[in-house]
Amino acid sequence: MIEFEWYIKRAKIDLNLFFKVENINSDEDLIEYCKLKNLSIPKSKYFPDPEPEPVEQAKQLEVIKPKTTRRKRVKKEAQQPKEAESKDSKPPQKTRRRATRKKTSK
């Protein structure tokens, strides 16, 4: 079995990048990773112990604010008919047909 510390030093691995790539967020995750890769369990802790949340923060999380709804915007009706009238007053455009090129006789 290979020691974890030796493995990290030998490969010159940046621990922060290693933990990010392997998605390791705690010492328990690191132990699981070492078991899967057949490495010895690390001797030192690489992550700080999780601190319990203060009571004040826990109470703040429990308070739920009521959801507010937004008013729907009302479009002015006066503007819409004017735009429609201006579009209707224009004659429809006629599609232009390309004239075929005739072969020139020499």
C-alpha positions in Angstrom: 0.0 0.0 0.0 1.3 3.4 -1.0 1.4 6.3 1.6 -0.8 9.2 0.7 1.8 11.8 1.7 4.5 10.1 -0.3 2.2 9.9 -3.3 1.4 13.7 -3.1 5.1 14.7 -2.7 6.3 12.3 -5.4 3.9 13.6 -8.1 4.3 17.2 -6.9 0.6 17.7 -6.7 -1.0 20.9 -5.7 -3.4 19.9 -2.9 -6.0 22.6 -3.6 -6.3 21.7 -7.2 -6.2 18.0 -6.4 -9.1 18.3 -4.0 -11.1 20.4 -6.4 -10.6 18.0 -9.4 -11.4 14.9 -7.3 -14.3 16.7 -5.6 -13.0 16.1 -2.1 -14.5 18.4 0.5 -13.8 16.8 3.8 -11.4 14.4 5.5 -14.1 11.6 5.2 -14.1 12.1 1.4 -10.4 11.9 1.4 -10.4 8.6 3.3 -12.9 7.2 0.9 -10.8 8.3 -2.0 -7.7 6.7 -0.5 -9.5 3.4 0.0 -10.7 3.3 -3.6 -7.2 4.1 -4.9 -5.4 1.6 -2.6 -3.6 4.3 -0.7 -2.9 4.4 3.0 -5.1 6.7 5.1 -3.5 10.1 5.5 -1.8 10.7 8.9 -2.7 14.4 9.1 -5.9 16.3 8.6 -6.2 18.4 5.5 -9.6 20.0 6.2 -10.6 22.0 9.3 -13.3 20.5 11.6 -16.7 21.8 10.7 -17.9 24.3 13.3 -21.5 24.1 14.6 -23.7 26.9 13.4 -24.5 29.6 16.0 -28.0 29.6 17.2 -28.7 33.0 15.8 -27.9 32.0 12.3 -30.1 28.9 12.6 -33.1 31.1 13.7 -32.5 33.5 10.8 -32.7 30.6 8.4 -36.0 29.5 9.8 -37.7 32.8 9.1 -39.4 32.7 5.7 -40.4 35.9 4.0 -43.8 35.9 2.2 -43.4 35.9 -1.5 -44.5 39.0 -3.3 -46.1 38.9 -6.8 -45.3 41.5 -9.4 -47.9 43.3 -11.3 -48.2 42.5 -15.0 -47.4 45.3 -17.3 -50.3 46.7 -19.2 -49.5 47.8 -22.7 -51.2 50.9 -24.0 -53.9 50.2 -26.4 -53.6 53.5 -28.2 -50.2 52.7 -29.6 -51.1 49.3 -31.1 -53.8 50.4 -33.6 -51.6 53.3 -34.9 -48.8 50.9 -35.7 -51.2 48.5 -37.4 -52.7 51.3 -39.5 -49.3 52.5 -40.7 -48.4 48.9 -41.8 -51.7 48.5 -43.6 -51.4 51.7 -45.5 -48.2 50.7 -47.3 -48.7 48.7 -50.5 -47.2 45.2 -50.4 -43.8 44.9 -52.0 -43.6 43.1 -55.3 -41.0 40.5 -55.5 -38.4 41.2 -58.1 -37.6 38.5 -60.6 -34.1 38.2 -61.8 -33.7 38.5 -65.5 -31.8 35.5 -67.0 -28.5 36.2 -68.6 -28.5 35.6 -72.3 -25.5 33.9 -73.9 -23.7 36.2 -76.2 -23.0 35.0 -79.7 -19.5 35.6 -81.0 
